[in-house]
Amino acid sequence: MQPAYIDEFTRPVHVSAASSALVVVDMQNASGHRDYGLGRLLASQGRLAEAEYRFARIEQLLVPNIRRLTAAFRAAGARLIYLTYGCQQADFSDAPAHLKAWLQATGNCVGRPEHDIVAPLAPEPGDLVLNKTTMGAFASTGIDAVLRGMGVREIVVTGVSTNNCVAMTAMEAADRQYGVVLVDDATGTCSDEMQAATVKTFRRLWGRVATTREVMAELGGGAARAAAGAGR
């Protein structure tokens, strides 16, 4: 049984249109669309079924819920930031050593279709998109300065993969004094076990775990109505 005493010290975080931003992490074709990158690689090897959990969760849960959240944040006048992940150099020479093989295998390089954000979640004109070359956004982008310049004090984190880039970015933010909300039903990885383990870890001292519905409710009625329409 997990002891509960740690939970008593986890910082409460509340979402506000005035001070919160939605962060959409790495919802790209490279590992978020079954016809590109990872999906195409596995299909060529006859192993696409191994990633069925991942792609089904993205298609059936993440994309609809992230669409609702982006609509809600826009309707509330709150900030949105999209993160992408991939090399700037065509030869992948700017990839971290421990990630280079993965980036090469999925063809994730700026300028390639694999690097693009999946079509249903494509940013709108004027939306901010930051590219990173590390799992955590704070290590290789200017997101910290951007958030502080915007007056953002809390971030709501969505996207993939929960146990890698999502959690790393969320934990980096918490260490920099931001209040962080990880949206359980708008994040995804390769298995229920990995999702549950990451969520369980994050809610202990790092930040709050919430649902899409809970976040929308805190943003207010107008935002919730806009989000409900976007999810159809």
C-alpha positions as CSV (number, residue, x, y, z in Angstrom):
1,M,0.0,0.0,0.0
2,Q,1.3,3.4,-0.9
3,P,1.7,5.7,2.1
4,A,-0.5,8.8,2.0
5,Y,1.5,11.3,4.0
6,I,3.4,12.7,1.0
7,D,0.1,13.6,-0.7
8,E,-0.7,16.1,2.1
9,F,2.3,18.2,0.9
10,T,1.4,18.4,-2.8
11,R,0.8,22.0,-3.8
12,P,-2.8,22.8,-4.8
13,V,-3.1,24.2,-8.3
14,H,-6.1,26.0,-9.7
15,V,-6.7,26.9,-13.4
16,S,-7.5,30.6,-14.2
17,A,-8.0,32.2,-17.6
18,A,-6.0,35.2,-16.4
19,S,-2.9,33.3,-15.2
20,S,-2.9,29.8,-16.8
21,A,-1.6,28.6,-20.2
22,L,-2.4,25.3,-22.0
23,V,0.8,23.5,-23.2
24,V,0.3,20.9,-26.0
25,V,3.3,18.7,-26.1
26,D,4.7,16.9,-29.2
27,M,1.4,16.0,-30.9
28,Q,3.2,15.4,-34.1
29,N,3.0,13.0,-37.0
30,A,6.4,11.4,-36.0
31,S,4.9,9.4,-33.1
32,G,1.3,10.6,-33.0
33,H,0.0,9.4,-36.4
34,R,-0.1,5.8,-37.4
35,D,0.7,6.7,-41.1
36,Y,4.0,8.5,-40.4
37,G,7.2,8.0,-38.5
38,L,6.8,5.4,-35.8
39,G,3.6,4.0,-37.3
40,R,5.1,3.6,-40.8
41,L,8.3,2.1,-39.4
42,L,6.3,-0.6,-37.4
43,A,4.0,-1.3,-40.3
44,S,7.0,-2.0,-42.5
45,Q,8.2,-4.5,-40.0
46,G,4.8,-6.1,-39.6
47,R,4.6,-4.8,-36.0
48,L,2.0,-2.0,-36.1
49,A,-0.3,-4.0,-33.7
50,E,2.3,-3.4,-31.0
51,A,1.5,0.3,-31.0
52,E,-2.3,-0.1,-31.3
53,Y,-2.8,1.1,-27.7
54,R,-0.8,4.3,-28.4
55,F,-2.5,5.3,-31.6
56,A,-6.0,4.3,-30.5
57,R,-5.6,6.5,-27.4
58,I,-4.3,9.4,-29.4
59,E,-7.1,9.1,-32.0
60,Q,-10.0,8.4,-29.7
61,L,-9.1,10.3,-26.5
62,L,-6.2,12.7,-26.9
63,V,-7.2,14.5,-30.1
64,P,-10.8,15.1,-29.1
65,N,-9.9,16.2,-25.6
66,I,-7.1,18.5,-26.6
67,R,-9.4,20.0,-29.2
68,R,-11.8,20.7,-26.4
69,L,-9.2,22.3,-24.3
70,T,-7.7,24.4,-27.0
71,A,-11.2,25.7,-27.8
72,A,-11.9,26.4,-24.1
73,F,-8.6,28.3,-23.6
74,R,-9.2,30.4,-26.7
75,A,-12.8,31.1,-25.7
76,A,-11.6,32.2,-22.2
77,G,-8.8,34.4,-23.7
78,A,-6.2,32.3,-22.1
79,R,-2.7,31.4,-23.5
80,L,-1.8,28.4,-25.7
81,I,1.7,27.1,-26.4
82,Y,2.5,24.2,-28.7
83,L,5.7,22.3,-28.3
84,T,7.3,20.2,-31.0
85,Y,10.2,17.9,-30.8
86,G,12.8,17.3,-33.5
87,C,16.1,18.1,-34.9
88,Q,16.9,21.3,-36.7
89,Q,19.7,19.7,-38.7
90,A,18.8,17.3,-41.6
91,D,21.6,14.9,-40.6
92,F,20.3,14.8,-36.9
93,S,23.7,16.1,-35.7
94,D,21.9,18.3,-33.1
95,A,20.2,15.3,-31.5
96,P,21.1,14.3,-27.9
97,A,23.1,11.1,-28.0
98,H,20.4,9.1,-26.1
99,L,17.6,10.2,-28.5
100,K,19.4,10.3,-31.9
101,A,18.4,6.8,-32.9
102,W,14.7,7.4,-32.1
103,L,14.6,10.7,-34.0
104,Q,16.3,9.2,-37.0
105,A,14.0,6.1,-37.0
106,T,10.9,8.3,-36.9
107,G,12.2,10.9,-39.4
108,N,11.6,13.7,-36.9
109,C,13.4,16.7,-38.4
110,V,12.2,20.2,-39.0
111,G,10.8,20.6,-42.5
112,R,9.7,17.0,-42.8
113,P,6.0,16.0,-42.6
114,E,6.8,13.9,-39.6
115,H,7.7,17.0,-37.6
116,D,4.3,18.6,-38.3
117,I,1.6,18.7,-35.6
118,V,-1.2,16.3,-36.4
119,A,-3.8,17.9,-38.6
120,P,-6.8,18.0,-36.2
121,L,-4.7,19.9,-33.7
122,A,-2.9,22.3,-36.1
123,P,-2.1,25.6,-34.5
124,E,-4.1,28.6,-35.6
125,P,-2.4,31.8,-37.0
126,G,-0.7,33.6,-34.2
127,D,-0.4,30.6,-32.0
128,L,3.1,30.2,-30.4
129,V,5.0,27.0,-31.4
130,L,8.3,26.2,-29.8
131,N,10.6,23.5,-31.0
132,K,12.8,21.5,-28.6
133,T,15.6,19.1,-29.0
134,T,15.4,17.6,-25.5
135,M,12.5,15.8,-23.7
136,G,11.9,18.7,-21.4
137,A,11.0,22.0,-23.0
138,F,12.8,24.1,-20.4
139,A,16.2,22.7,-21.3
140,S,16.2,23.7,-25.0
141,T,13.6,26.4,-25.6
142,G,12.8,29.8,-24.3
143,I,9.5,28.7,-22.8
144,D,10.4,30.0,-19.3
145,A,11.0,33.5,-20.5
146,V,7.9,33.3,-22.7
147,L,5.6,32.2,-19.8
148,R,7.0,34.8,-17.4
149,G,6.6,37.5,-20.1
150,M,2.9,36.5,-20.5
151,G,2.3,36.6,-16.8
152,V,1.6,32.9,-16.7
153,R,1.8,31.2,-13.2
154,E,0.1,27.9,-14.0
155,I,0.4,25.5,-16.9
156,V,-2.0,22.8,-18.0
157,V,0.0,20.0,-19.8
158,T,-1.3,17.7,-22.5
159,G,0.2,15.5,-25.2
160,V,2.7,12.7,-25.6
161,S,4.4,10.8,-24.3
162,T,3.2,11.1,-20.7
163,N,6.2,9.3,-19.2
164,N,8.8,11.2,-21.3
165,C,8.3,14.7,-22.8
166,V,5.1,15.5,-21.0
167,A,6.3,14.6,-17.5
168,M,9.7,16.0,-18.0
169,T,8.3,19.4,-19.1
170,A,5.8,19.3,-16.3
171,M,8.4,18.5,-13.7
172,E,10.8,21.2,-15.0
173,A,8.0,23.7,-14.7
174,A,7.2,22.7,-11.1
175,D,10.9,23.1,-10.2
176,R,10.7,26.6,-11.6
177,Q,7.8,27.5,-9.3
178,Y,4.9,27.1,-11.8
179,G,1.8,25.4,-10.7
180,V,1.3,22.5,-13.0
181,V,-1.8,20.5,-14.0
182,L,-1.3,17.3,-15.9
183,V,-4.5,16.3,-17.8
184,D,-4.8,12.5,-17.4
185,D,-7.3,12.0,-20.3
186,A,-5.4,14.4,-22.6
187,T,-2.0,12.7,-22.3
188,G,-0.9,9.3,-23.6
189,T,1.9,6.8,-23.9
190,C,2.4,3.1,-24.8
191,S,0.3,1.3,-22.1
192,D,-2.2,1.8,-19.3
193,E,0.5,0.7,-16.9
194,M,3.0,3.4,-18.0
195,Q,0.3,6.0,-18.0
196,A,-0.9,5.1,-14.5
197,A,2.7,4.9,-13.1
198,T,3.6,8.3,-14.4
199,V,0.4,9.9,-13.2
200,K,0.9,8.3,-9.8
201,T,4.4,9.7,-9.6
202,F,3.5,13.2,-10.7
203,R,0.6,13.8,-8.3
204,R,3.1,13.2,-5.4
205,L,4.7,16.7,-4.8
206,W,5.0,17.7,-8.5
207,G,1.5,18.9,-9.2
208,R,-2.2,18.2,-9.8
209,V,-3.7,15.6,-12.0
210,A,-7.1,16.5,-13.5
211,T,-9.5,15.6,-16.2
212,T,-10.4,17.6,-19.3
213,R,-13.8,18.2,-17.8
214,E,-12.4,19.5,-14.6
215,V,-10.1,22.0,-16.4
216,M,-12.9,23.2,-18.6
217,A,-15.1,23.8,-15.7
218,E,-12.6,26.0,-14.0
219,L,-12.2,28.1,-17.1
220,G,-15.9,29.0,-17.0
221,G,-19.2,28.4,-18.8
222,G,-18.4,30.2,-22.0
223,A,-15.2,28.3,-22.5
224,A,-16.9,25.0,-21.7
225,R,-19.6,25.6,-24.3
226,A,-17.0,26.4,-27.0
227,A,-15.1,23.3,-26.0
228,A,-18.1,21.1,-26.2
229,G,-18.7,22.3,-29.8
230,A,-15.1,21.7,-30.8
231,G,-15.3,18.1,-29.6
232,R,-18.1,17.2,-32.0
